[in-house]
Amino acid sequence: MTLPAPHPVDRRPPLGRLAVLGTQHVLIMYTGCVTVPLVFGGAAGLDPAAIALLINADLLIAGLVTLIQSLGVGRVLGIRLPIVTGATFAGVTPMILIEQEYGMPAVYGSMLAAGLFGLLVAVPFARLVRFFPPLVSGTVITVVGLSLIEVAGGLITGNDPEAPDHASGERLALAAGVLLFIVLFTRFARGFLGQIGVLLALVLGTLAAVPMGLTDFSGVSGTDWVGLASPFHFGAPRFPPTAVVAMCVVMLVIFTESTAAMLAVGEATGRPVTDRDLARGLAADGLSGVLGGAMNSFMDTVFSQNVGLIGITRVASRYVTAVAGGILVALGLVPRLGAVVAALPGPVVGAAGLVLFATVTMVGVNTLRRVDLDRGHNLTVAAVALGVGLLPEVADGVYDGFPAWSRIVLGSGITSAALAAFLLNLLFHHVPGGRGLADGPVAAEDRGKAGGTAEGARDAEEERREEAARGAGAGPA
């Protein structure tokens, strides 16, 4: 009897392709990952050696959690989807405020406590997945992509407006060249060459940057080959109640962000995410808090740019992201390798990020296409959440006059959008007494009956399968 072909998520490409595709994932997420320790370390007044320690720990924990998410640990941890994780900006502001008030030991003590909290609430939080319909997840993913485009723009132009080469013609031309490479590879390359188009564009862009004087690998030679900080490097952890509560709130925000991203990966790969799958994935996020608190790192979330890369390459194997996790662990243990990747020119990385972040945005828009925005208050929910989420991204300092505890939530566009979409969906579609409950999101089955279209019938069948999967609650072993 012929065995059925494995699902694309469970296929293992040949070893050579695994290595190249995994490297591509690392190069895509690296800058976003190390930016978090750079920003926090600078705000906390740490010296360069301490910041380098944070970067190494950050890469190590990101690699370990990526391995867990991709391969799983029994029936307890890991969603077993092609997911790459890294440090989230959602925790940066509260960490800075905690450091200023209580010191570094309190930063990592509160992170450790929040990680344990995340492990405890992962299962009940996952059971709330019905409150994250396409209306909510699509809006959140759209804001994630749009908010990250600013990061790509900063890499292209340079983040220092006073620098002589800020937004120079050379930087813009290099970024345009990388964009052109990606478009041409996507349009004309076939097979494996098309799948690594982003990686090839990064390599070609870096080579083009050398004669332009936009590369600087001088810092690589002075970097240690091997390095790992000892646990609790900054001292025994402290647990001020205010700091612990603040970081637990951040963990819930990370859960909201990761939930939307995991559902998007499930949809992109054709493997619907059940409540049990989601619980294992969120538990891995909680574990990142425990490991980060002990090893001087950060709490992790699913990296959206890597979700976008899946959409571009059409490669859904979780073994590819597992290889990426292994590479991240190596980068965390071998600082010199990390220094090489960190030296990639900003315009090159920014141009690739621009495409990937915009792809994430379109994934969110495509998710919103499953919602009938002309019915009920769906358009209002999406519009208000989108506006609230983009406000702190386009108006710097809009919440500076608010209390410190509120800036933890409001200062992040992703956090604001997630909470606004979640609460508005509850108000209009789950609270009795208004028109929103009766006129909520239109199911695909209803659209199929109303329109009599084949597309509606297919959508209805897809939703029936997803509901059956969630009802069974059976994830992969």
C-alpha positions in Angstrom: 0.0 0.0 0.0 1.3 3.4 -1.0 1.7 5.7 2.0 0.2 9.2 1.6 2.7 12.0 0.8 3.7 14.0 3.9 2.2 17.4 4.5 4.4 20.2 3.2 5.0 21.2 6.8 6.6 17.8 7.5 8.7 17.4 4.4 12.4 17.4 4.7 14.3 19.1 1.8 17.8 17.7 1.0 20.5 18.7 3.4 22.0 21.3 1.1 18.7 23.1 0.5 17.9 22.9 4.2 21.1 24.8 5.1 20.6 27.5 2.4 16.9 28.0 3.2 17.6 28.1 6.9 20.4 30.7 6.4 18.0 32.8 4.5 15.5 32.8 7.4 18.3 33.9 9.8 19.5 36.8 7.6 16.0 38.0 7.3 15.3 38.2 11.0 18.8 38.9 12.4 18.6 42.7 12.3 15.2 42.9 14.0 16.4 40.4 16.6 19.6 42.2 17.6 18.0 45.7 17.5 16.1 44.9 20.7 19.3 44.4 22.9 20.9 47.4 21.1 18.0 49.7 22.0 17.6 48.4 25.5 21.3 48.3 26.3 21.8 51.9 25.1 18.8 53.2 27.1 20.0 51.4 30.2 23.5 52.9 29.9 25.3 49.6 29.5 28.9 49.5 28.2 29.6 47.8 24.8 30.8 44.6 26.4 27.5 44.2 28.3 25.5 45.0 25.2 27.5 42.4 23.2 26.6 39.9 26.0 22.9 40.8 25.6 23.1 40.2 21.8 24.8 36.7 22.3 22.2 35.7 24.9 19.4 37.1 22.7 20.5 35.0 19.7 21.0 31.9 21.8 17.5 32.0 23.3 15.9 32.9 20.0 17.5 29.8 18.5 16.5 27.5 21.2 12.8 28.6 21.2 12.8 28.4 17.3 14.0 24.8 17.6 11.3 24.1 20.1 8.5 25.7 18.0 9.6 23.9 14.9 10.3 20.4 16.2 8.3 20.4 19.5 8.9 18.8 22.8 6.5 15.9 23.4 2.9 17.1 23.9 4.0 20.1 26.0 5.9 22.6 24.0 6.2 23.8 20.4 3.5 24.3 17.7 5.5 22.3 15.1 5.1 24.8 12.3 7.7 26.7 10.3 8.1 29.5 12.8 11.2 31.6 13.7 11.1 33.5 17.0 13.1 36.5 18.3 13.1 39.3 20.8 10.0 41.4 20.7 9.8 45.2 20.9 6.7 44.9 23.1 9.0 44.4 26.2 11.5 47.1 25.5 9.7 50.1 27.1 8.7 48.3 30.3 12.2 46.9 30.7 13.7 50.4 30.4 11.2 51.8 33.0 11.9 48.9 35.4 15.7 49.3 35.0 15.4 53.0 35.8 13.3 52.4 38.9 14.6 49.1 40.3 17.8 48.1 38.4 18.9 45.3 36.1 18.2 42.4 38.7 14.6 43.5 38.8 14.4 43.5 35.0 15.3 39.9 34.7 13.5 38.8 37.9 10.2 40.2 36.6 10.9 38.6 33.2 11.4 35.3 34.9 8.2 35.6 36.8 6.3 36.6 33.6 7.7 33.6 31.9 6.3 31.3 34.6 3.0 33.2 34.4 3.0 32.6 30.6 3.5 28.8 31.1 0.6 28.7 33.5 -1.9 30.6 31.3 -0.9 29.2 27.9 -3.7 26.6 27.9 -6.6 28.8 29.0 -5.4 31.6 26.7 -5.4 29.2 23.7 -9.0 28.3 24.4 -9.9 31.9 23.6 -9.0 31.4 20.0 -12.6 31.8 18.9 -12.2 35.5 20.0 -9.5 35.9 17.3 -11.5 35.5 14.1 -10.1 36.8 10.7 -11.5 40.2 11.6 -9.1 40.4 14.6 -6.1 38.4 13.4 -6.2 40.1 9.9 -6.2 43.6 11.4 -3.3 42.8 13.8 -1.2 41.2 11.1 -1.8 44.2 8.9 -0.6 46.6 11.6 2.4 44.4 12.3 3.5 44.7 8.7 2.8 48.4 8.4 4.6 49.3 11.6 7.7 47.4 10.7 8.1 49.2 7.4 9.4 52.2 9.4 12.2 49.9 10.6 13.1 49.0 7.0 13.1 52.6 6.0 15.5 53.5 8.8 17.9 50.8 7.7 17.8 52.1 4.1 18.3 55.8 4.9 20.3 55.4 8.1 18.9 56.2 11.5 21.0 59.3 12.2 19.6 62.3 10.3 22.8 64.2 11.0 25.0 61.6 9.3 26.6 62.8 6.0 25.3 59.8 4.1 21.7 59.9 5.5 19.3 59.1 2.7 22.2 59.6 0.2 21.9 58.7 -3.4 24.2 55.7 -2.9 22.1 54.2 -0.1 18.9 54.7 -2.1 20.4 53.3 -5.3 21.7 50.2 -3.4 18.3 49.6 -1.9 16.6 50.0 -5.2 19.1 47.5 -6.8 18.3 44.9 -4.1 14.5 45.4 -4.6 15.1 44.9 -8.4 17.1 41.7 -7.7 14.2 40.3 -5.6 11.6 41.2 -8.2 13.6 39.6 -11.0 14.4 36.5 -9.0 10.8 36.1 -8.1 9.6 36.7 -11.7 12.1 34.6 -13.7 13.9 32.1 -11.4 12.5 28.6 -11.1 12.7 25.9 -8.5 15.3 26.2 -5.8 16.8 29.3 -7.3 13.5 31.1 -7.0 13.1 30.0 -3.4 16.4 31.6 -2.3 15.8 34.8 -4.2 15.9 37.0 -1.1 19.2 35.4 0.0 20.8 35.9 -3.4 19.7 39.5 -3.4 21.3 40.0 0.0 24.6 38.5 -1.2 24.6 40.5 -4.5 23.6 43.7 -2.7 26.5 43.2 -0.2 29.0 42.7 -3.0 27.7 45.8 -4.8 28.1 47.8 -1.5 31.8 47.0 -1.2 33.1 49.4 -4.0 30.5 52.0 -2.8 32.1 52.1 0.6 28.9 51.0 2.4 30.4 48.0 4.1 32.4 47.8 7.3 33.7 44.4 8.5 36.5 46.0 10.6 34.8 45.0 13.9 34.7 41.3 13.0 38.4 40.6 13.7 38.2 41.9 17.3 35.2 39.7 18.2 35.7 36.6 20.3 35.2 33.2 18.7 33.4 31.7 21.6 31.4 33.5 24.4 28.5 32.9 26.7 27.4 34.9 29.7 26.8 33.1 33.0 23.2 33.0 34.3 22.0 36.1 36.2 25.0 38.0 35.0 23.7 41.3 36.5 23.0 39.8 39.9 20.5 37.8 41.8 17.0 38.4 40.5 14.6 40.7 42.3 10.8 40.7 42.1 9.2 44.1 42.7 5.4 43.5 42.5 4.9 46.5 40.1 7.6 45.2 37.8 6.2 41.7 37.8 2.7 42.8 37.0 4.0 45.0 34.2 5.9 42.2 32.6 3.0 39.8 33.0 0.9 42.3 31.0 3.6 42.3 28.3 3.5 38.5 28.2 -0.3 38.6 27.5 0.4 41.1 24.7 3.1 38.8 23.3 0.5 36.0 23.4 -1.9 38.2 21.4 0.7 39.0 18.8 1.9 35.4 18.5 -1.7 34.0 18.3 -2.3 36.2 15.2 1.0 35.1 13.6 0.5 31.4 14.4 -2.9 31.4 12.9 -1.5 33.2 9.8 1.2 30.5 9.5 -1.4 27.8 9.8 -3.4 29.4 7.0 -0.4 30.0 4.8 0.8 26.4 5.1 -2.6 24.7 4.9 -2.4 23.2 8.4 -5.2 24.7 10.6 -4.0 25.5 14.1 -6.0 23.8 16.9 -6.4 25.0 20.4 -3.9 22.4 21.6 -1.4 23.4 18.9 -1.8 27.0 19.9 -1.3 26.2 23.6 2.0 24.4 22.9 3.1 27.4 20.8 2.2 29.9 23.5 3.9 27.8 26.2 7.1 28.1 24.2 6.7 31.9 24.4 6.3 31.6 28.1 9.5 29.4 28.2 11.4 32.2 26.4 10.6 34.5 29.4 12.0 31.9 31.9 15.1 31.3 29.8 15.5 35.0 29.0 15.2 35.9 32.7 17.9 33.4 33.7 20.3 34.0 30.7 20.1 37.9 30.4 18.0 37.8 27.3 14.5 38.8 26.2 11.0 37.4 25.8 10.4 36.1 22.3 7.5 36.2 19.8 6.9 34.9 16.3 8.8 37.0 13.8 6.4 38.3 11.1 9.0 38.9 8.5 9.7 35.1 8.4 6.0 34.5 8.0 6.2 36.8 5.0 9.2 34.8 3.7 7.1 31.6 3.7 4.6 33.4 1.4 7.3 34.4 -1.0 9.3 31.2 -1.2 6.3 28.8 -0.8 8.5 26.6 1.4 6.5 25.4 4.4 8.9 22.9 5.9 9.3 23.2 9.7 12.7 21.6 9.3 14.0 24.6 7.4 13.2 26.9 10.4 14.7 24.2 12.7 17.9 24.7 10.8 17.5 28.4 11.2 17.2 27.8 15.0 20.4 25.8 15.0 22.2 28.6 13.2 21.0 31.1 15.7 22.3 29.0 18.6 25.6 28.9 16.8 25.6 32.7 16.4 24.8 33.0 20.1 27.8 30.8 21.1 30.2 32.1 18.4 30.1 36.0 18.6 32.4 36.3 15.6 29.8 34.7 13.3 27.2 37.1 14.6 29.5 40.1 13.9 29.8 39.0 10.3 26.0 39.0 9.9 25.6 42.2 11.8 28.0 43.9 9.3 25.7 43.5 6.4 24.9 47.0 4.9 21.8 48.6 6.2 20.3 49.5 2.8 20.7 45.9 1.7 18.9 44.5 4.8 16.4 47.3 4.7 15.4 46.7 1.1 14.8 43.0 1.8 12.9 43.9 4.9 10.7 46.3 3.0 9.5 43.6 0.7 9.0 41.1 3.5 7.2 43.5 5.9 4.9 44.6 3.0 4.3 40.9 2.3 3.2 40.6 6.0 0.8 43.5 5.5 -0.7 41.8 2.4 -1.1 38.6 4.4 -3.2 40.6 6.9 -5.2 42.2 4.0 -5.8 38.7 2.5 -7.0 37.5 5.9 -9.5 40.4 6.1 -10.8 39.4 2.7 -12.5 36.5 4.5 -14.6 39.0 6.4 -17.7 40.7 4.9 -16.8 44.3 5.8 -20.1 45.5 4.4 -22.1 43.7 7.1 -22.7 44.7 10.7 -19.9 46.7 12.3 -17.0 44.8 10.9 -15.7 47.8 9.0 -15.8 49.9 12.2 -13.9 47.3 14.2 -11.2 47.0 11.6 -10.9 50.8 10.9 -10.7 51.8 14.6 -8.2 49.1 15.5 -6.1 50.0 12.4 -6.2 53.7 13.3 -5.4 53.1 17.0 -2.5 50.8 16.1 -0.9 53.2 13.6 -1.2 56.3 15.8 1.9 55.7 17.9 3.8 54.7 14.8 3.1 58.0 12.9 2.9 60.4 15.8 6.0 60.0 18.0 5.5 60.8 21.6 1.7 60.9 21.4 1.4 59.2 24.8 4.5 60.7 26.5 2.2 62.6 29.0 0.5 59.4 30.1 1.5 57.4 33.3 4.4 55.0 32.8 2.2 51.9 33.3 -0.1 52.9 30.5 2.7 53.6 28.0 3.6 49.9 28.3 0.5 49.2 26.3 -0.2 52.3 24.3 3.3 53.0 23.2 3.4 50.0 20.8 1.3 50.1 17.7 1.1 46.3 17.6 -0.1 46.1 21.2 -2.6 48.9 20.7 -4.0 47.3 17.6 -4.2 43.9 19.2 -6.1 45.1 22.2 -8.4 47.4 20.2 -9.3 44.7 17.7 -9.9 42.2 20.5 -12.0 44.4 22.7 -14.0 45.9 19.8 -14.8 42.4 18.4 -16.0 41.4 21.9 -18.2 44.6 22.1 -19.8 44.2 18.7 -20.0 40.5 18.2 -20.1 38.8 21.7 -21.9 41.3 24.0 -25.7 41.0 23.8 -27.9 44.0 23.3 -26.7 45.6 20.1 -26.9 45.1 16.3 -23.3 43.9 16.2 -24.1 40.5 17.7 -26.7 39.7 15.1 -24.8 41.2 12.2 -21.4 39.8 13.1 -18.7 38.5 10.8 -20.3 36.6 7.9 -19.3 32.9 7.7 -18.1 31.6 4.4 -21.0 29.1 4.4 -23.5 32.0 4.5 -21.7 33.7 1.7 -21.8 30.5 -0.3 -25.5 30.2 0.2 -26.2 33.8 -0.6 -24.0 34.0 -3.6 -24.1 30.4 -4.8 -20.5 30.7 -5.9 -17.9 27.9 -6.0 -15.5 30.1 -4.0 -18.1 30.5 -1.3 -18.6 26.7 -1.2 -14.9 26.1 -1.0 -14.5 28.6 1.9 -17.4 27.0 3.7 -15.8 23.6 3.4 -12.5 25.0 4.6 -14.2 26.6 7.7 -16.0 23.3 8.5 -12.7 21.4 8.5 -11.1 24.1 10.7 -14.0 23.9 13.2 -13.8 20.1 13.2 -10.0 20.3 13.9 -10.5 22.7 16.7 -13.3 20.5 18.1 -11.2 17.4 18.1 -8.3 19.3 19.7 -5.8 16.8 18.5 -2.4 18.2 17.6 0.6 16.3 16.3 2.3 14.1 18.7 
